[in-house]
Amino acid sequence: MASLCQNSVILLVILSFLVASSMGEDEASIQIVYMAISKNSAASHIQTLASVMGSEMAAKKAIIYDYTRTMNGFAAKLTADQITALLKQPAVLKILPGGFQKVPATDISSTSIP
């Protein structure tokens, strides 16, 4: 089970690096915010994001997903200014671009298995 969790985190990080993050100052894009471990992760996510968005309501609307099992963090639509402000928060460890990228399907019949 631990291996599955580790693989999920590794896959998430790889997908994050594959996503292009070309954004203007006012454009928001999905970002994955990695945070230090805390007792009440979801509440700390909202509080941390609210500190740069101005309110808990705005933070709750911006958060797309809370990560609480394999890592502590959240995915949210953030502008470049919000990313800069969040990186100054002591609980924020790293912010990476998030999202999905289509991977072309391969023809299984032409793949050789050793």
C-alpha positions as CSV (number, residue, x, y, z in Angstrom):
1,M,0.0,0.0,0.0
2,A,2.8,2.4,0.8
3,S,4.3,1.7,-2.6
4,L,1.1,2.7,-4.3
5,C,1.0,6.0,-2.3
6,Q,4.6,6.7,-3.2
7,N,3.9,5.9,-6.9
8,S,0.9,8.3,-6.8
9,V,3.0,11.1,-5.4
10,I,5.8,10.5,-8.0
11,L,3.2,10.4,-10.8
12,L,1.7,13.7,-9.5
13,V,5.1,15.4,-9.5
14,I,6.0,14.1,-13.0
15,L,2.6,15.3,-14.4
16,S,3.2,18.7,-12.7
17,F,6.5,19.1,-14.4
18,L,5.1,18.2,-17.8
19,V,2.5,21.0,-17.7
20,A,3.6,24.2,-19.3
21,S,3.1,27.2,-17.0
22,S,3.1,30.2,-19.2
23,M,0.8,32.7,-17.6
24,G,0.4,36.4,-17.5
25,E,0.3,38.4,-14.3
26,D,-3.5,38.4,-14.0
27,E,-4.0,34.9,-15.5
28,A,-4.8,32.2,-13.0
29,S,-3.6,28.6,-13.5
30,I,-3.9,25.4,-11.5
31,Q,-1.0,25.1,-9.1
32,I,-0.2,22.4,-6.6
33,V,0.9,23.8,-3.2
34,Y,3.0,21.5,-1.0
35,M,2.8,22.3,2.7
36,A,4.4,21.2,5.9
37,I,2.5,18.6,7.9
38,S,-0.1,20.0,10.2
39,K,-2.8,18.5,12.5
40,N,-5.8,19.9,10.6
41,S,-4.6,20.0,7.0
42,A,-7.8,21.1,5.2
43,A,-8.3,24.0,7.7
44,S,-4.6,25.1,7.4
45,H,-4.9,25.0,3.6
46,I,-7.9,27.5,3.7
47,Q,-6.1,29.7,6.3
48,T,-2.9,29.9,4.3
49,L,-4.6,30.6,1.0
50,A,-7.0,33.1,2.6
51,S,-3.9,35.1,3.8
52,V,-3.1,35.9,0.2
53,M,-6.6,36.0,-1.3
54,G,-8.2,38.2,1.3
55,S,-11.0,35.9,2.7
56,E,-11.7,32.4,3.6
57,M,-14.6,32.4,1.1
58,A,-12.3,33.3,-1.8
59,A,-9.9,30.6,-0.6
60,K,-12.6,27.9,-0.4
61,K,-13.7,28.8,-4.0
62,A,-10.2,28.7,-5.3
63,I,-9.2,25.3,-3.8
64,I,-9.9,22.5,-6.3
65,Y,-8.6,19.6,-4.3
66,D,-7.1,19.0,-0.8
67,Y,-4.3,16.5,-0.5
68,T,-4.2,15.0,3.0
69,R,-3.3,11.3,2.7
70,T,-0.1,10.9,0.8
71,M,1.1,14.5,1.1
72,N,-0.1,17.7,2.7
73,G,-1.2,20.4,0.2
74,F,-3.9,21.6,-2.2
75,A,-4.5,22.4,-5.8
76,A,-5.9,25.8,-6.6
77,K,-6.2,28.4,-9.4
78,L,-3.6,31.0,-8.6
79,T,-2.2,34.1,-10.3
80,A,1.5,34.8,-10.4
81,D,1.2,37.4,-7.6
82,Q,-0.7,34.9,-5.4
83,I,2.0,32.3,-6.0
84,T,4.7,34.8,-5.0
85,A,2.8,35.7,-1.8
86,L,2.2,32.1,-0.9
87,L,5.8,31.2,-1.2
88,K,6.5,33.6,1.6
89,Q,4.3,31.6,4.0
90,P,6.3,29.5,6.4
91,A,4.1,26.4,6.0
92,V,4.4,26.4,2.2
93,L,7.3,24.2,1.0
94,K,6.9,24.3,-2.8
95,I,4.5,25.2,-5.5
96,L,4.4,23.4,-8.8
97,P,2.2,23.7,-11.9
98,G,-0.7,21.3,-11.9
99,G,-3.1,19.9,-14.4
100,F,-3.4,17.1,-16.9
101,Q,-1.6,16.4,-20.1
102,K,-2.9,14.0,-22.7
103,V,-0.5,11.2,-23.3
104,P,-1.0,9.5,-26.7
105,A,-2.2,5.9,-26.6
106,T,0.3,3.4,-27.8
107,D,-0.5,0.3,-29.9
108,I,-0.1,-2.5,-27.4
109,S,0.3,-5.1,-30.1
110,S,3.6,-3.5,-31.3
111,T,5.1,-3.3,-27.8
112,S,7.4,-6.1,-26.9
113,I,7.5,-7.3,-23.4
114,P,10.8,-8.8,-22.2
